[in-house]
């Protein structure tokens, strides 16, 4: 696989010279996973960070009734990882699973640390990546606490319409914090309008 999507992702957050991006990404290795494969299991320590080049993934937890609750949906291109596990070497609390066939690039913590210490642009990229991810997480917490299910559904449909073509509605309902039947009712009510 060519690294063009990976390299372009580095350019997407701020201007960075191509030679520097190539130096950062030269140590990334590619791999693929089939649909419904666990990338990172609960209670494991993440030793690599992953760039999702193609496909869709989710992270989820099991609640007290052993039902899976989707905590995040990832669509390429983006970085996917349990960053607390990766940087603090602590066990993951979530399960990371492919929803479709996926293509990835990966690199180790040692390589990330080397880039942190030696490449100023990588430090800036990483800082911006954390800010973007924090902002998305914060927006999601506020949305879940302040908006009705129908509003959350309409926002997701507006912001990421493509996921409805690739992700089962059961997973989308779980991500929205509602049941399958509630999502079905909301979709029917919207069609009637």
Buried (B, 14 or more C-beta within 10 A) or exposed (E): BEBEBBBEBBEEBEEBEEEBBEBBBEBBEBEBBEEEBEBBEBEBBBEBBBBBBBBBBBBBEEEEEEEBBBBBBBBBBBBBBBBEBBBEEEEBEBBBBBBBBBBBBBBBBEBBEBBEEEBEBBEEBBEEBEEBBEEEEEEBEEBEEEBEBBEBBBBBBEEEEEBEEEBEEEBBBBBBBBEBEBBEBBBEEEEEE
